[in-house]
Amino acid sequence: MTGNTESAYRELLGKYKDAMVLSTAQGVLHWDMETMMPPKAVEQRSEQLALMSRLHHKLSTDPQIQTFLTSIQTSPQIQSMGEVEKRNLYLIGKSYREQAALPEKLVGELAMQEAITVNAWKRAKAKKDFALYKADLKKLFELSKQSAEILMKVKETKTPYEALIDNFEPKMSAEAISRTFDELLGGLKPLIAKIEACQTKPSPQVTTQPVPIESQRVIAQLITQTLGYDTASTMACGRVDETEHPFTSGCYDDVRITTHYHLNNYTSSIFSVLHETGHAIYEHNISPEWKYQPVGAPCSYGIHESQSRFYENIVGRSREFWMGFLPQVKVAAPVLAGVGLDEFVRAVNRVERSKIRIEADEVTYSIHIIIRFELERDLFEGKIGIDELPSVWNQKYAGYLGVEVKDDAEGVMQDTHWASGLYGYFPSYALGNIYDGQIVAAINKALPDWRSQLSRGNLQNINAWLKDNIHSRGDLHNPEELIKRATGTALNAKAFIAYLNEKYGGLYGF
């Protein structure tokens, strides 16, 4: 690039950076709202977030962005641009068209209503009463639907719901998700039946004995240290805090995770920390050369979930990982001194139909997501209303998992996503599992001895493979293309089903 084209490109990246920096500040406010903010501050915080959303919208829809884009795209110099530059232009153009289509008033209303609805959800969940936050959820859903109907035209999707899916998993259709989920469900049902037919089942007592909260905090730090997420040194770029619902927030040099500690369920925090640390490692490993550029962002939420669930399940529930890590846990929590390795590994891989998504095992987890995907799809198609959510939720849990939901807190209100306006997010979790199956198959070929390395506490080669093939690629490709490049295979559930059958066949003896 030379002359005016290069100057326009630099100006364009500068404008994108301003919006990105403001977005990171919004993220810190959201993090504070979930971790440190006093309860009475919610209205004030909703006003702050609404203002910042409007400011972000103004920056993202600055008419000069379109001027610079037109100047560059009509210049002969565009032919000499590299892959990164062209991808940056595509992503900025896509974001501009979408943001410009949304009225600033609607953007502000959405941000304010999200903060209000999350607060209402917390109160309602504590009292196990969906009715207490139903009105706020309705308001948020209607605003989200308005946004989806606008974005559908800009994104050229078939339905409003697909426009929301695209926010999290670009270029992924509801039809492709439905087809892949059907394939996944077809493989899970016979596997669950085989597991349930086994006479010997792991004891839950190993994971339910009381472990002091302070010991659990120490274990959390051991996990982050072992996986390579720095939360303790003088140059730490992360931290672990406590919330009702675990999450990860931030990017680049400031990525924070949260967990929740349960006295009588210490493995809950162990696996939430493994999960959220996977998210954090991904964010840290994006190429620093791309900082504040569009390509310097995660590829998609499904890819993000594949990384968190890789560390939680593929690594964190493997026998090899616990060969080296269980002795450290016993030092931090002497009450576990008598727990045997095989006993523990079988316990944390116990397969059981359950009601709570974040506590679900590796085999049944995706069914929780399929239920949520179907509910979201039906909501936006008008087949069900907000009022019907609790009853339809309970019916699907009875039908798909054979469990009875006793109250709204363990049912429709167990997740924060809908209260946060994150419609279209849920499919990402199961897509992440499917991507993981393909990733494991690729790693098995590239690093045949990676499990023996893991048994010796060596995660360096696994981390390096993920960094080289997934993390450092940022948003250079759409998710389906990234996975195909990394694994050599197109999106399919076969590899994940094969991985589960091999692992659980060994654990349950079939």
C-alpha positions as CSV (number, residue, x, y, z in Angstrom):
1,M,0.0,0.0,0.0
2,T,1.1,3.5,-0.7
3,G,0.0,7.1,-0.3
4,N,-3.7,7.8,0.4
5,T,-4.7,4.2,0.6
6,E,-2.2,3.4,3.4
7,S,-3.2,6.5,5.2
8,A,-6.9,5.7,5.0
9,Y,-6.2,2.1,6.2
10,R,-4.3,3.5,9.3
11,E,-7.1,5.9,10.0
12,L,-9.7,3.1,9.8
13,L,-7.8,0.9,12.2
14,G,-7.5,3.9,14.5
15,K,-11.2,4.3,14.6
16,Y,-11.7,0.6,15.2
17,K,-9.2,0.7,18.1
18,D,-11.1,3.5,19.8
19,A,-14.3,1.5,19.7
20,M,-12.4,-1.6,20.9
21,V,-10.8,0.2,23.9
22,L,-14.2,1.5,24.9
23,S,-15.6,-2.0,24.6
24,T,-13.0,-3.3,27.0
25,A,-14.0,-0.6,29.5
26,Q,-17.6,-1.7,29.2
27,G,-16.3,-5.2,30.0
28,V,-14.7,-4.1,33.2
29,L,-18.0,-2.5,34.3
30,H,-19.8,-5.7,33.5
31,W,-17.2,-7.7,35.5
32,D,-17.6,-5.3,38.4
33,M,-21.4,-5.6,38.3
34,E,-21.1,-9.3,38.8
35,T,-18.3,-9.4,41.4
36,M,-17.9,-6.2,43.4
37,M,-20.8,-3.8,42.8
38,P,-23.2,-3.2,45.8
39,P,-26.8,-4.3,45.1
40,K,-28.2,-0.8,45.3
41,A,-26.0,0.4,42.4
42,V,-27.8,-1.5,39.7
43,E,-29.8,1.4,38.4
44,Q,-26.8,3.7,38.3
45,R,-24.8,1.0,36.6
46,S,-27.5,0.4,34.0
47,E,-27.3,4.1,33.1
48,Q,-23.5,3.9,32.8
49,L,-23.7,0.9,30.5
50,A,-26.4,2.4,28.4
51,L,-24.3,5.6,27.9
52,M,-21.2,3.6,27.0
53,S,-23.2,1.5,24.6
54,R,-24.5,4.6,22.8
55,L,-21.0,6.0,22.7
56,H,-19.7,2.7,21.3
57,H,-22.4,2.8,18.7
58,K,-21.5,6.3,17.7
59,L,-17.8,5.3,17.3
60,S,-18.8,2.2,15.3
61,T,-21.1,4.1,13.0
62,D,-18.9,7.2,12.3
63,P,-19.6,8.1,8.7
64,Q,-15.9,8.5,8.1
65,I,-15.6,4.7,8.4
66,Q,-17.7,4.2,5.3
67,T,-15.7,7.0,3.6
68,F,-12.4,5.2,4.3
69,L,-13.8,1.9,3.3
70,T,-15.0,3.2,0.0
71,S,-11.7,4.9,-0.7
72,I,-9.7,1.7,0.0
73,Q,-12.0,-0.7,-1.8
74,T,-12.1,1.4,-5.0
75,S,-8.3,1.9,-5.0
76,P,-6.1,-0.2,-7.3
77,Q,-3.9,-0.7,-4.3
78,I,-6.3,-3.1,-2.7
79,Q,-5.0,-5.9,-4.9
80,S,-1.6,-5.7,-3.3
81,M,-3.0,-6.0,0.3
82,G,-2.3,-9.1,2.3
83,E,-4.7,-11.6,3.8
84,V,-4.8,-9.8,7.2
85,E,-5.5,-6.4,5.7
86,K,-8.3,-7.7,3.5
87,R,-9.8,-9.6,6.5
88,N,-9.7,-6.4,8.6
89,L,-11.5,-4.5,5.9
90,Y,-14.2,-7.2,5.6
91,L,-14.8,-7.4,9.4
92,I,-14.9,-3.6,9.8
93,G,-17.3,-3.3,6.8
94,K,-19.5,-6.0,8.3
95,S,-19.6,-4.4,11.7
96,Y,-20.3,-1.0,10.3
97,R,-23.3,-2.1,8.2
98,E,-24.8,-4.0,11.2
99,Q,-24.2,-1.2,13.7
100,A,-25.4,1.5,11.4
101,A,-28.6,-0.3,10.8
102,L,-29.4,-0.3,14.6
103,P,-31.0,2.9,16.0
104,E,-28.9,4.4,18.8
105,K,-32.0,4.6,21.0
106,L,-32.5,0.8,20.6
107,V,-28.8,0.1,21.5
108,G,-29.1,2.2,24.6
109,E,-32.4,0.6,25.7
110,L,-31.0,-2.9,25.2
111,A,-27.9,-2.2,27.4
112,M,-30.1,-0.6,30.1
113,Q,-32.7,-3.4,30.1
114,E,-29.9,-6.1,30.1
115,A,-28.5,-4.7,33.4
116,I,-32.0,-4.4,34.9
117,T,-33.0,-7.9,33.8
118,V,-29.8,-9.6,35.2
119,N,-30.5,-8.0,38.6
120,A,-34.2,-9.1,38.5
121,W,-33.0,-12.6,37.5
122,K,-30.7,-12.8,40.6
123,R,-33.6,-11.9,42.9
124,A,-36.0,-14.2,41.2
125,K,-33.5,-17.1,41.2
126,A,-32.9,-16.7,44.9
127,K,-36.6,-16.9,45.5
128,K,-37.1,-19.7,42.9
129,D,-39.9,-17.7,41.3
130,F,-39.8,-17.0,37.5
131,A,-42.8,-14.6,37.8
132,L,-40.6,-12.1,39.7
133,Y,-38.5,-11.4,36.6
134,K,-40.9,-12.4,33.8
135,A,-41.9,-8.8,33.0
136,D,-38.3,-7.6,32.6
137,L,-37.4,-10.7,30.5
138,K,-40.3,-9.9,28.2
139,K,-39.1,-6.4,27.7
140,L,-35.6,-7.6,26.9
141,F,-36.8,-10.3,24.6
142,E,-39.0,-7.7,22.6
143,L,-36.0,-5.4,22.3
144,S,-33.8,-8.3,21.2
145,K,-36.4,-9.3,18.6
146,Q,-36.5,-5.8,17.2
147,S,-32.7,-5.9,16.9
148,A,-32.8,-9.3,15.3
149,E,-35.4,-8.3,12.7
150,I,-33.2,-5.3,11.7
151,L,-30.0,-7.4,11.6
152,M,-31.7,-10.2,9.6
153,K,-31.9,-7.8,6.6
154,V,-28.4,-6.6,6.9
155,K,-26.8,-10.0,7.5
156,E,-29.1,-11.6,4.8
157,T,-30.1,-14.5,7.0
158,K,-33.3,-16.5,6.6
159,T,-34.7,-15.7,10.0
160,P,-34.2,-13.2,12.8
161,Y,-32.9,-15.9,15.1
162,E,-30.2,-16.8,12.6
163,A,-29.1,-13.1,12.7
164,L,-28.5,-13.5,16.4
165,I,-26.6,-16.8,15.9
166,D,-24.4,-15.0,13.5
167,N,-23.3,-12.6,16.3
168,F,-21.7,-15.6,18.0
169,E,-21.0,-18.1,15.2
170,P,-20.5,-16.2,12.0
171,K,-22.0,-17.7,8.8
172,M,-23.6,-20.6,10.7
173,S,-27.2,-21.3,9.8
174,A,-29.8,-22.7,12.1
175,E,-30.3,-25.5,9.5
176,A,-26.7,-26.5,9.7
177,I,-26.9,-26.5,13.5
178,S,-30.1,-28.5,13.6
179,R,-28.5,-31.1,11.2
180,T,-25.3,-31.4,13.2
181,F,-27.2,-31.6,16.5
182,D,-29.4,-34.4,15.1
183,E,-26.2,-36.3,14.2
184,L,-24.9,-35.6,17.7
185,L,-28.1,-36.7,19.4
186,G,-28.1,-39.8,17.3
187,G,-24.7,-40.8,18.6
188,L,-25.4,-39.8,22.3
189,K,-28.6,-41.8,22.8
190,P,-27.0,-45.3,22.3
191,L,-23.9,-44.3,24.3
192,I,-26.0,-43.2,27.2
193,A,-28.0,-46.4,27.0
194,K,-24.7,-48.5,27.1
195,I,-23.5,-46.5,30.1
196,E,-26.8,-46.9,32.0
197,A,-26.8,-50.6,31.3
198,C,-23.5,-51.1,33.2
199,Q,-23.8,-52.7,36.6
200,T,-20.9,-50.9,38.2
201,K,-21.2,-47.1,38.5
202,P,-18.8,-44.5,40.1
203,S,-19.7,-43.4,43.6
204,P,-20.7,-39.8,44.0
205,Q,-19.3,-39.7,47.5
206,V,-15.8,-38.8,46.3
207,T,-17.0,-35.4,44.9
208,T,-19.5,-34.5,47.7
209,Q,-17.4,-34.7,50.8
210,P,-16.9,-31.2,52.4
211,V,-13.8,-29.3,51.4
212,P,-13.1,-26.0,53.0
213,I,-13.6,-23.0,50.8
214,E,-10.1,-21.7,51.5
215,S,-8.7,-25.0,50.3
216,Q,-10.8,-24.7,47.1
217,R,-9.3,-21.2,46.5
218,V,-5.8,-22.7,46.7
219,I,-6.8,-25.4,44.3
220,A,-8.1,-22.8,41.9
221,Q,-4.7,-21.0,41.9
222,L,-2.9,-24.3,41.3
223,I,-5.1,-25.0,38.2
224,T,-4.4,-21.6,36.7
225,Q,-0.7,-22.0,37.4
226,T,-0.5,-25.5,35.9
227,L,-2.4,-24.5,32.7
228,G,-0.2,-21.4,32.2
229,Y,-2.7,-18.7,33.1
230,D,-0.8,-16.2,35.3
231,T,-3.0,-14.9,38.2
232,A,-0.3,-14.6,40.9
233,S,3.0,-13.1,39.7
234,T,3.9,-9.4,39.8
235,M,3.2,-9.3,36.1
236,A,-0.1,-11.3,36.3
237,C,-2.6,-10.6,33.5
238,G,-5.5,-12.5,35.1
239,R,-7.3,-13.0,38.4
240,V,-9.9,-15.4,39.9
241,D,-13.0,-14.0,41.6
242,E,-16.3,-15.3,43.0
243,T,-19.7,-15.0,41.4
244,E,-23.0,-16.8,41.3
245,H,-22.4,-17.9,37.7
246,P,-18.8,-18.4,36.5
247,F,-17.6,-16.4,33.5
248,T,-14.6,-14.9,31.7
249,S,-14.2,-11.2,30.9
250,G,-11.5,-9.2,29.1
251,C,-8.9,-9.6,26.4
252,Y,-5.1,-9.4,25.7
253,D,-3.3,-8.3,28.9
254,D,-6.4,-8.2,31.2
255,V,-8.5,-11.4,31.2
256,R,-10.4,-12.2,34.4
257,I,-12.2,-15.4,35.4
258,T,-14.7,-16.2,38.1
259,T,-15.9,-19.3,39.8
260,H,-18.3,-20.3,42.6
261,Y,-17.3,-22.4,45.6
262,H,-19.6,-25.1,47.1
263,L,-18.6,-26.6,50.4
264,N,-20.1,-30.0,49.5
265,N,-19.3,-30.0,45.8
266,Y,-15.6,-29.0,45.5
267,T,-15.3,-30.4,42.0
268,S,-17.7,-27.8,40.7
269,S,-15.2,-25.0,41.2
270,I,-12.4,-27.2,39.9
271,F,-14.1,-27.8,36.6
272,S,-15.4,-24.2,36.3
273,V,-11.9,-22.9,36.8
274,L,-10.5,-25.3,34.2
275,H,-13.2,-24.2,31.8
276,E,-12.8,-20.5,32.3
277,T,-9.0,-20.8,32.3
278,G,-9.4,-22.3,28.8
279,H,-11.2,-19.1,27.7
280,A,-8.5,-16.9,29.3
281,I,-5.6,-18.8,27.6
282,Y,-7.3,-18.3,24.2
283,E,-7.6,-14.6,24.7
284,H,-4.0,-14.3,25.9
285,N,-2.6,-16.2,22.9
286,I,-4.1,-14.1,20.1
287,S,-1.2,-12.6,18.2
288,P,0.0,-9.4,19.9
289,E,0.8,-7.9,16.5
290,W,-3.0,-7.8,15.9
291,K,-3.9,-6.1,19.1
292,Y,-7.0,-3.9,18.7
293,Q,-7.4,-5.0,15.0
294,P,-10.5,-6.9,13.9
295,V,-8.4,-10.0,13.2
296,G,-7.0,-9.7,16.8
297,A,-10.2,-11.1,18.3
298,P,-11.4,-14.7,18.9
299,C,-12.9,-16.4,15.9
300,S,-16.3,-17.2,17.4
301,Y,-18.0,-18.2,20.6
302,G,-18.1,-21.8,19.4
303,I,-14.3,-21.8,18.9
304,H,-14.0,-20.1,22.3
305,E,-16.1,-22.8,24.0
306,S,-14.1,-25.5,22.2
307,Q,-11.0,-24.2,24.0
308,S,-12.7,-23.9,27.4
309,R,-14.2,-27.3,27.2
310,F,-10.9,-28.8,25.9
311,Y,-9.2,-27.8,29.1
312,E,-12.2,-28.7,31.2
313,N,-12.9,-32.1,29.7
314,I,-10.3,-33.4,27.3
315,V,-7.5,-32.4,29.6
316,G,-9.2,-31.9,33.0
317,R,-11.2,-35.1,33.1
318,S,-8.4,-37.3,31.8
319,R,-6.7,-39.9,33.9
320,E,-3.3,-38.6,32.7
321,F,-3.9,-35.1,34.0
322,W,-4.9,-36.3,37.5
323,M,-1.9,-38.6,37.8
324,G,0.2,-35.5,38.4
325,F,-2.4,-33.1,39.7
326,L,-4.3,-35.1,42.3
327,P,-1.2,-35.2,44.7
328,Q,-1.1,-31.4,44.6
329,V,-4.9,-31.2,45.4
330,K,-4.4,-33.5,48.4
331,V,-1.7,-31.1,49.8
332,A,-4.1,-28.2,49.4
333,A,-7.0,-30.2,50.8
334,P,-5.8,-32.8,53.3
335,V,-9.4,-34.0,53.8
336,L,-8.9,-35.7,50.3
337,A,-5.8,-37.6,51.4
338,G,-7.5,-41.0,51.2
339,V,-8.9,-40.5,47.7
340,G,-7.5,-42.9,45.1
341,L,-6.6,-41.9,41.5
342,D,-8.9,-44.3,39.7
343,E,-11.7,-43.8,42.2
344,F,-11.4,-40.0,41.6
345,V,-11.2,-40.2,37.8
346,R,-14.3,-42.4,37.6
347,A,-16.1,-40.1,39.9
348,V,-15.5,-36.9,37.9
349,N,-16.5,-38.8,34.8
350,R,-19.7,-40.1,36.2
351,V,-22.5,-40.0,33.6
352,E,-25.9,-39.2,35.0
353,R,-29.0,-37.5,33.6
354,S,-29.3,-34.2,35.5
355,K,-31.1,-30.9,35.6
356,I,-28.2,-28.4,35.8
357,R,-26.2,-27.6,32.7
358,I,-23.0,-26.4,34.3
359,E,-22.9,-29.5,36.5
360,A,-23.7,-31.9,33.6
361,D,-21.2,-34.6,32.6
362,E,-19.3,-34.6,29.3
363,V,-21.7,-37.1,27.7
364,T,-25.1,-35.5,28.5
365,Y,-24.0,-31.9,28.4
366,S,-24.8,-31.3,24.8
367,I,-28.4,-32.4,25.4
368,H,-28.9,-29.5,27.7
369,I,-27.7,-27.2,24.9
370,I,-30.0,-28.8,22.3
371,I,-33.0,-28.1,24.6
372,R,-32.0,-24.4,24.9
373,F,-31.4,-24.1,21.1
374,E,-34.9,-25.5,20.4
375,L,-36.5,-23.1,22.9
376,E,-34.7,-20.1,21.5
377,R,-35.6,-21.0,17.9
378,D,-39.2,-21.5,18.9
379,L,-39.3,-18.2,20.8
380,F,-38.2,-16.2,17.8
381,E,-40.5,-18.1,15.5
382,G,-43.4,-17.3,17.7
383,K,-44.2,-20.9,18.5
384,I,-44.0,-20.3,22.2
385,G,-44.1,-17.2,24.4
386,I,-42.0,-16.0,27.4
387,D,-45.0,-17.1,29.7
388,E,-44.7,-20.6,28.5
389,L,-40.9,-21.0,29.0
390,P,-41.0,-22.7,32.4
391,S,-43.5,-25.3,31.4
392,V,-42.0,-26.1,28.0
393,W,-38.5,-26.2,29.6
394,N,-39.8,-28.7,32.1
395,Q,-41.5,-30.8,29.4
396,K,-38.3,-30.9,27.3
397,Y,-36.2,-31.9,30.3
398,A,-38.6,-34.7,31.1
399,G,-38.6,-35.8,27.4
400,Y,-34.9,-35.5,26.6
401,L,-33.3,-36.3,29.9
402,G,-36.0,-38.0,31.9
403,V,-35.7,-35.7,34.9
404,E,-38.3,-33.8,36.8
405,V,-37.6,-30.1,37.4
406,K,-38.9,-29.1,40.9
407,D,-38.6,-25.3,40.7
408,D,-37.7,-22.4,38.4
409,A,-34.2,-21.9,39.9
410,E,-33.1,-25.3,38.9
411,G,-35.1,-25.0,35.7
412,V,-35.6,-22.1,33.3
413,M,-33.7,-19.6,35.5
414,Q,-30.5,-21.6,36.0
415,D,-28.6,-19.7,33.4
416,T,-27.9,-16.0,33.1
417,H,-27.8,-15.9,29.3
418,W,-31.4,-14.9,28.5
419,A,-31.4,-12.3,31.3
420,S,-28.2,-10.9,29.7
421,G,-29.8,-10.8,26.2
422,L,-27.5,-13.4,24.8
423,Y,-29.9,-15.1,22.5
424,G,-28.1,-17.3,19.9
425,Y,-25.2,-18.0,22.3
426,F,-26.2,-21.4,23.6
427,P,-25.5,-23.4,20.3
428,S,-21.9,-22.4,20.7
429,Y,-21.4,-24.7,23.7
430,A,-22.4,-27.9,21.8
431,L,-20.6,-26.7,18.7
432,G,-17.5,-26.3,20.9
433,N,-17.8,-30.0,21.9
434,I,-18.1,-31.0,18.3
435,Y,-15.1,-28.9,17.3
436,D,-13.2,-30.6,20.2
437,G,-13.8,-34.0,18.7
438,Q,-12.2,-32.9,15.5
439,I,-9.3,-31.1,17.4
440,V,-8.6,-34.3,19.5
441,A,-8.4,-36.4,16.3
442,A,-6.0,-33.9,14.8
443,I,-3.8,-33.7,17.9
444,N,-3.7,-37.5,18.1
445,K,-2.1,-37.5,14.6
446,A,0.2,-34.6,15.2
447,L,1.3,-35.5,18.8
448,P,0.8,-39.3,19.2
449,D,2.4,-39.2,22.7
450,W,0.6,-36.2,24.1
451,R,-1.3,-38.2,26.7
452,S,1.9,-39.6,28.1
453,Q,3.4,-36.1,28.2
454,L,0.2,-35.0,30.1
455,S,0.7,-37.7,32.7
456,R,4.1,-36.2,33.5
457,G,2.5,-32.7,33.9
458,N,3.7,-31.5,30.6
459,L,1.1,-29.4,28.8
460,Q,3.6,-27.4,26.7
461,N,3.2,-29.3,23.4
462,I,-0.6,-29.4,23.7
463,N,-0.7,-25.6,24.5
464,A,1.6,-25.0,21.6
465,W,-0.5,-26.9,19.1
466,L,-3.7,-25.1,20.2
467,K,-1.8,-21.7,20.1
468,D,-0.4,-22.4,16.6
469,N,-3.6,-23.8,15.0
470,I,-6.4,-22.0,16.9
471,H,-5.5,-19.2,19.2
472,S,-2.9,-17.2,17.2
473,R,-5.2,-17.3,14.1
474,G,-7.6,-14.9,15.8
475,D,-10.5,-13.9,13.6
476,L,-8.6,-14.5,10.3
477,H,-11.2,-17.1,9.2
478,N,-14.8,-17.9,9.9
479,P,-15.2,-20.8,12.4
480,E,-16.0,-23.6,9.9
481,E,-13.0,-22.6,7.8
482,L,-10.7,-22.3,10.8
483,I,-11.6,-25.8,12.0
484,K,-11.2,-27.3,8.6
485,R,-7.7,-25.7,8.3
486,A,-6.7,-26.9,11.8
487,T,-8.1,-30.4,11.6
488,G,-8.4,-31.2,7.9
489,T,-12.1,-32.1,8.4
490,A,-15.4,-30.2,7.8
491,L,-17.9,-29.7,10.6
492,N,-19.3,-33.0,11.8
493,A,-20.1,-34.8,15.1
494,K,-18.5,-38.1,14.2
495,A,-15.1,-37.4,15.8
496,F,-16.7,-36.3,19.0
497,I,-18.9,-39.3,19.3
498,A,-15.9,-41.6,18.5
499,Y,-13.9,-39.8,21.3
500,L,-16.7,-40.3,23.8
501,N,-17.3,-44.0,22.9
502,E,-13.6,-44.8,23.3
503,K,-13.2,-42.9,26.6
504,Y,-16.4,-44.0,28.3
505,G,-16.1,-47.5,26.9
506,G,-12.8,-47.8,28.8
507,L,-14.2,-46.2,32.0
508,Y,-17.4,-48.3,32.1
509,G,-16.0,-51.5,30.5
510,F,-18.0,-52.0,27.3
